Amino acid sequence: MKVALASLFFLTPAVMNAEGEWTLKDCIDYALKNNIQIQKSVVNEQKGEVQLKQNKAQLLPSLSFSTSQSVGYRPFQETIAMVHDGQVTSTSKVTTYQGNYGLNASWTVWNGNANRMNIKSQKLQNQIAATTTEQNALAIQEQITNLFVSILYTTEAGKVAEKLAETAKTQWERGIQMQENGQLAKADVTALEAQYNSAKYDIVNSQTQVANYKRQLKALLELDLNTPFNVAGEEPGSDKVMAPIPSANHVYEQALNNRPEIKSALLSIEAAELQEKIAKAGYQPTISLNAGIGDSHYSGSKDNVGVQMKTNLNTSAGLTFSMPIYDQRRTKSSIEQAKLQKTTSQLDLMDEKNKLSSTIEEYWLNAVSNQQRYVAAQSTLESQQQNYEQLDEQFKEGLKNIVEVLQGRDNLLNAEQALLQSKYNTILYIQLLKFYSGEEITM
């Protein structure tokens, strides 16, 4: 996956959603372009491309130009004899000027093919860097999905708390009337007031949790605190909860082919094998060609600068052969280090596969168990809802005491929470299983 840098620094929240309502797709798309960790990974990819260009340039000859200009001053010598470029010149000048010029080229013809293998090695490193970017992008998407579902769950739980708070308020008001009529003790009215206050606390707690989840989600999107942010989307129905759950084995097989952490581990093994070959090239001879052109002039000569430059012009060409005999064990140590790195990379691959298998199995078990809990929670909630409604009516008629009403409320609240938890957990883990098999996350 490639994340383009164009528009990274120009895309604003207002562009994404002018009204501050963000769908899950909005969040993911925006994060992939603006998350700092992803941007850093993209920069690392670009650094690798620069290094690759440099490695390719090592196949070409090098060319350099040098010059030196110097002034000499000998105040106490009347005649100075100078040997310059094989010629003896003399001067009676106390100040002399000399210029030297050189143009040199060098080309490594052979170094055990290490230069070409370095290019291949850098290409592998660039691919590993690309998988790191992809891995960061997938991790961000997974975190966003978790937070997004948590917001939906907590928001819906808050609505349930609001309904229960309305009922608790009605019961408290009814209890006050019953106390005034001598039908209820003051302690029971106090208990009803405490139930109402508890229900209001549940509402505030839900709102606080939603605000905290939004803060975490905005941090992943790199949004500041002044940016309005609300999630958009309808409450998911039973059809999404009861959707077919992908097979754990199928998801794992697909994940082995498309997950970047597996690709990265395989590339690391290949890179270690190549590094071993590069290290072995240290036993090979190095052959290089050298050529140069030089010229100079000197103010103490009787000839002018033009004549001197023509006379002193010299050229050279040569071949250098270097054969390592003893390099203080550097090459052997490099080979051994490369072999150990290959072993480490192989172990990393096994570790990544084990972690991937464990994660997918965990998601699958959570999806299956929560789907089963959801089915059971539906019937439980229905019976608890009916029971609480009956208790409420009987309490208003004076047929049930406060203890039974409070117990009924607790049972209903627990049933509501169990249903919502199993509902959103099932949806979340089904989506994550599909995500690990290579599909996009949709809500």
Buried (B, 14 or more C-beta within 10 A) or exposed (E): EEBEEEEBEEBEBEEBBEEBEBBBBBBBBBBBBBBEBBBEBBEBBEEBEEBBEEBBEBEEEEEEEEEEEEEBEEEEEEEBEBEBBEEEBEBEBEEBBBBBBBBBBBBBEBBBEBBBBBBBBBBBBBBBBBBBBBBBBBBBBBBBBBBBBBBBBBBBBBBBBBEBBEBBBBBBBBBBEBBEEEEBBEEBBBBBBEBBEBBBEBBEBBBEBBEBBBEBBBEBBBBEEEEEBEBBBEEBEEEBBEBEBBEBEEBBEBBBEEBBBBBBBBBBBBBBBBBBBBBBBBEBEBBBBBBBBBBBBBBBBEBEEEEBBEBBEEEEEEEEEEEEEEEEEEBBEBBEBBBEBBEEBBEBBEEBBEEBBEBBBEBBEBBBBBBEBBBEBBEBBEEBBEBBEEBBEBBBEEEBBBEBBBEBBBBBBBBBBBBBBBBBBBBBBBBBBBBBBEEEBEB
